[in-house]
């Protein structure tokens, strides 16, 4: 299920939905698949979303992980990254918006 193309397709789908469409993220991203067991996904400058096929194996988890990394992408574009692990107030406010729109629990995001 997790391929470079599926990550890009999930990104495109989410990019057209609220609140992502208001964020004006770029249409295209680079995507990577990893076997890392220490993280579900990551975002790297300038526009790379990586998803771990060793940690993410359910569709809901996959789409939520892509969305999570999109929040980091937006956070980076807004120059609001702060210190690792980057889950600061800005991230939390954006994550709250995403979870409200998608009907997800913030505790799982």
Wavefront OBJ file of the C-alpha trace (Angstrom):
o trace
v 0.000 0.000 0.000
v 2.756 2.472 0.832
v 4.579 3.594 -2.265
v 6.000 6.878 -3.432
v 2.933 7.295 -5.652
v 0.431 6.475 -2.882
v 2.063 9.105 -0.648
v 1.872 11.669 -3.447
v -1.756 10.724 -4.177
v -2.721 11.024 -0.503
v -0.996 14.423 -0.373
v -2.927 15.585 -3.458
v -6.235 14.394 -1.990
v -5.652 16.086 1.361
v -4.286 19.258 -0.279
v -7.723 19.812 -1.817
v -9.501 19.585 1.533
v -9.892 21.991 4.446
v -7.845 23.233 6.148
v -5.015 22.231 3.783
v -6.370 24.047 0.743
v -6.225 27.344 2.630
v -2.542 26.730 3.367
v -1.581 26.895 -0.322
v 0.966 24.086 -0.130
v 2.809 23.300 -3.382
v 1.064 20.962 -5.821
v 4.002 18.567 -6.008
v 6.108 16.902 -3.357
v 8.831 14.324 -3.259
v 7.948 11.164 -1.389
v 10.007 8.411 0.160
v 9.207 5.044 1.680
v 11.312 3.695 4.510
v 11.487 0.623 6.745
v 12.303 2.671 9.852
v 10.696 1.379 13.015
v 11.387 4.461 15.136
v 8.892 6.793 13.394
v 5.698 6.692 11.366
v 6.719 9.466 9.023
v 8.786 12.570 8.627
v 9.022 15.807 6.712
v 12.299 17.087 5.304
v 13.072 20.387 3.611
v 12.271 21.439 1.031
v 9.268 19.207 0.287
v 9.867 15.538 1.134
v 7.331 13.412 2.985
v 8.579 10.016 4.118
v 6.324 7.253 5.423
v 7.545 4.069 7.128
v 5.986 0.878 5.787
v 7.301 -0.872 8.908
v 5.070 1.288 11.151
v 2.125 2.242 8.941
v 0.041 -0.587 7.529
v -3.592 0.501 7.861
v -5.213 2.995 5.502
v -6.555 5.284 8.240
v -3.133 5.380 9.850
v -1.529 6.072 6.461
v -3.759 9.033 5.559
v -3.447 10.458 9.077
v 0.352 10.163 8.946
v 0.502 11.976 5.596
v -1.735 14.693 7.060
v 0.513 14.927 10.139
v 3.553 15.465 7.932
v 1.643 18.042 5.904
v 1.173 20.021 9.105
v 4.957 19.947 9.553
v 5.328 21.030 5.910
v 3.049 24.014 6.518
v 4.813 24.731 9.795
v 8.130 24.851 7.903
v 6.773 27.140 5.179
v 5.488 29.491 7.882
v 8.897 29.419 9.600
v 7.316 28.095 12.803
v 9.327 24.890 13.270
v 10.896 25.689 16.623
v 12.879 22.908 18.287
v 12.607 19.156 17.656
v 10.280 17.311 17.746
v 8.513 20.399 16.359
v 5.199 19.740 18.121
v 4.956 23.294 19.406
v 1.956 25.570 19.857
v 1.778 26.389 16.135
v 1.790 22.690 15.233
v -0.844 21.910 17.869
v -3.166 24.665 16.611
v -2.869 23.424 13.016
v -3.290 19.804 14.103
v -6.435 20.771 16.009
v -7.883 22.303 12.811
v -7.042 19.194 10.788
v -8.499 16.819 13.366
v -11.694 18.862 13.632
v -12.192 18.840 9.840
v -11.329 15.146 9.454
v -13.116 13.890 12.553
v -9.903 12.503 14.075
v -8.930 12.384 17.733
v -6.095 14.786 18.470
v -4.544 12.221 20.781
v -4.048 9.879 17.811
v -2.728 12.558 15.470
l 1 2 3 4 5 6 7 8 9 10 11 12 13 14 15 16 17 18 19 20 21 22 23 24 25 26 27 28 29 30 31 32 33 34 35 36 37 38 39 40 41 42 43 44 45 46 47 48 49 50 51 52 53 54 55 56 57 58 59 60 61 62 63 64 65 66 67 68 69 70 71 72 73 74 75 76 77 78 79 80 81 82 83 84 85 86 87 88 89 90 91 92 93 94 95 96 97 98 99 100 101 102 103 104 105 106 107 108 109
